[in-house]
Amino acid sequence: MDIKIENNDICLKPNGEAVLISGIEQAVQQVTLAVRIPKNSFIYDRNLGINGEVDYYTDGIEKKIEALINECLVHTDVSVKVLFISRSGERIVIGVEVYNGYESCYTEVVING
């Protein structure tokens, strides 16, 4: 289980308790954080994050991004497949299929936009 993060902050219930997530929702959150957080910037886990490590404008970079995401995932049963990278100016969208050993989910992670 993880604490749910929304809008770059911990999501809280009305009573002030943190909202917990698990399953595919937890896996998707983990992948999203791995892509968006700059390497070494997350104080609780210096291995989390790939942002700033790759040049998203390099041809064929999808496999390298996929490998970097898989390296920094906490749960070994979670894996990702980068389906595409869309670039428009500074805005980058990465289409990712997340699989947690039981179910899969498609998500898009937006960087710089």
Secondary structure, DSSP 8 states (H G I E B T S, - for coil): -EE-EETTEE-B-TTS-B-EE-HHHHHHHHHHHHHHSBTT--TT-TT---BTSS-TTSTTTHHHHHHHHHHH-SSTT-EEEEEEEEEETTEEEEEEEEE-SS-EEEEEEEE--
